[in-house]
Amino acid sequence: MRRVVHELSFDLANDIALALAGGVDFSKDLQVQARDFGPLAELHHAGIIFNRHGWLKVGRHAELLRAMATGKKWFSASGAQGFVTLTEILAQHSNWTEFAMRGKKAAVEAGFAPASAGQLFGAIGELRGNIEEHSENIASGYMAFDALHGHFEFVVADSGIGVLKSLRTHPHFHYIADAGTALNLALTEGVSRHYDDKDRGRGFRTIFIGLANKSEHLRFCSGDHAREFRRSPDMRVIAETRQKAASPGFFCSVRCTA
């Protein structure tokens, strides 16, 4: 019997990560192909090594994933995909300039207005700033984009201390016991480990507000929880916080439609 080919989603990626962490061998029972970049990037962030798993077909994302595995700046020949690390940006600011310029061009060619493309990279820059401010492991930070036919996806992530441990450094939040509560608080107005210091970071809320009306799917992950915002067919935003397979630091995935 021919195996059914499943499309990789965030839910399926989570099931796969949990199964692999538990030592489950499902290679004979599962065949997966990945069209969207976000779920693949989340598997990468969880430490899944793609060339070890024949059941997963990554398609056009193969070169981008190889660049992410090597941790070196990379752009596709078509200009539709790109990757850079914070280490490279801090060593040479022109690496950020190149990443942003190429990414904006890719978004415009995918159908986004130039102003919208600029706003997307403004949000990426703010997320990068939060890694520098809060992760305590700047060298682990990275960002990537993927543009295709009316869609633009990006991820910004690090393997630092994560949202829970970061918020718990502030005495007002020392009581927080789980990453889900920490994510919910981090997306609340004005909450940050430095929220009472006017000269320090203000958390993720302002970034979320800037992206909410531009995206069809926002996913913030830290530790063993994810906070998701999905746009329904009637344009309502549906929010949900759920447990997931544990992953290091912080991971943000955003998918937008032109």
N, C-alpha and C positions, 0 to 999 in steps of 0.2 A: 504494500500500500504506500502510495506517495505521501510524504509528510506535508502537512499544511505549513506554509510559510507565514510566519507572524510578523507584523510590523512592530518595530521596537518603539515602545512608549515609555513614559516615566514609570508607570505601574509595572510594566514587564521588566524594565531595567532593575527596579527594586527587587522583584521576585528573583531575578537572576543573581543579583548580588547576594541576597540572603541564601540562596541555594548553594552558590559557590563557597560562601563563608562556612556553610555547614558540611562541605565535602560531598554534595550531591552531584552525581554524574548524570546529566540529562542529554548528553551529546547525541544519543541515538534517537531521542524523542522530540527534539526541538530544532527548528530551523528559523532563524530570525534575519530579517533584513532591515537596515536602518536608512530611512530617508531624512528624517529630522536630525539635526546636529545635537540638540540639547541632551536627549537621553544617552547618546554615545559619550558626550563629554562628562556626564555624571558618572557613567561606568568607569571612564578613565580616571576620574577624580577619586573613585573608590578603590583604585588600584588594580582594576581588571586589565590584563594584558591581552590585547585583541588577537595577536597572531598565534595564540595558544588555543584558540577556540574556533574550530572549523564550522560550527553551527551558526556563527555570526558573520553576516555579509555586510561590510561597511560601505561598499559602493564607492561613490565619488569622494567620500571622506577619508580615504586611506592615507593620502599624503598629509593631510592636516593632522590626523592622529599620530602619524610617525613624527611629525614636527613637535607635537605636544609631548611625545615620549622622550625625545632627545632634549627638549627644553631649549630649543634654538629658534630665533625669529625666523618666520617663514611666511611667504605669500604665494598663492597659486598663480600660475601663468595667466589664467583668465582674470585674475584680480578679485574673484568672488569670495575667497577665503583668506584668512590671515591669523597669525599667532605671534605673541610676543610675551616675554616675561618681565616682571618688575625689576629684576636684577639688570636686565639689558637696558630698561628705561632709565634707571637710576645711574647707570654707568655712562649713558649717552642719551640726553634728552631728545635728540633727533629721532631715536627709535620710536618714541611716543608720537612725535609729529608725523612720521611716516605711517605708522599704524593707523592713526586717526584719519589722515588724508586718504589713504587707500581704502579704509573702511567706509568713509563718507561717499567716495566715488562708487564703491560697490553697492551701497544702499540706493544711491540715485539711479544707477543703471538697473537696479531691481524694481524701480518704480516709485521710490520715495522722493518727496519734494526735498530740495537742498536744505531748507530750514529744518525739516523733520530729521533729516540725516544728521545735521549738526546737533540737534537736541539729543539724539540717541548717543552720540559720542560725548556730549556733555555729561550724560548719566554714567557712561562708562568711566569717564574721568573722575566723577564723584565716588563711584564704587572703588576705583583704584585708590583714591585718597583714604577711604575707610580702611582698606587693607594696611596702608602705610601707618595709619593712626592706631589701629586696634589689634592687628593680627599677632604682633610680637614675633613674626617670622616673615618679614617682607620678602626674603629671598625665595619663598615658596609661591609667591603670587604670580598669576598669569592671566591673560585675557585672549579671547579668540572670537572671530566672527565668521558667519557663513551667510551668503546672499544668493537667492535664487527665485526668479519668476514671481515677483510680488511679495516675497517674504524676506525678512532679515532676522537672523538669530545671533545672539552673542552670549558668551559666558565670561564671568569674572570670578576668580576663585583663589583660595590660598589654603595652606595646610597648617595654619597657625593655631592659636588657642581656642578659637571658636567663639560663638556669640555668648553661650552660657558662662564660660569662664571669664570672658571679657566683662560682661555686666556684673558678675559677682565681685569684681574688684572694687566696685562702688558700694559703700556701706548701706545705701538705700536698697540695694538689690542682692544682698548677701544671702537672703532666704531662698532664692530661686533654686529649684531642685531638678528641673529638667529643661532640655533644649527647646522643647515646644513652647513652654512659657517664655523662655528667653527670646525666641524669635517673635512671638506675639508682642512682647514689650518693645523689642527693637524697632518694630514697625508702628509704634505708637508715637504720637507727636512729642518731640523734644527729648525722647529717652535715649541716653547714651551713657557709657561709663564716665563721660565728662559733661553730662547734660547741663550741669549747673555752672559751667565755665563758658562764658560768652566767646572765648577765643579758641575753643576746642570743637571737635566734631559733634554734630547734632544727631547722629544715628542714621538709620536707613529711611526714616519716614519721608523726608523731603525728596529723596531719590525715588521712592515708591510713587509718590504723588505725581512726579514728573513723568513717570513711565506708564501709569495706570491707564491713561486715555489713549496711549499709542500702541499698547500691546494686546495680543490675544491670549498670551500666557506668560505669567511671571512665576518663577519658582525660586524661593530662598531656602537653602538647606544649611544646617549646621548640626553636627553630632548625629543623633538618631531621629531627627525630626525634619519635616519640610513644611513650609508655609506657601501655599499656592493660591494664585488668583487667575481664574479662567473666565474668558468672556463667552457668555452663552449666545445662542443664535439671535435672541431678542436684545442683545447688547448689554445685558446685566452682567456685573462682575460677581462671580461666585468665589468666595474665599473658604479655604479649608486648611487646617493644620493636622498633620498625620505623622505617625511614627514611620520610620523607614530604616533601611540598612544603614548602619553607622558609617560615616565618612569623616575625614579630617577637616578641621578648620571651618571654612565658609565657602559656599558655592552658590552662585546666582546664575540662573538661566532665563533669558528673555527672548520671546518670539513675537515679532511684529508683522502686521500685514499692511502693505502699502494702500 
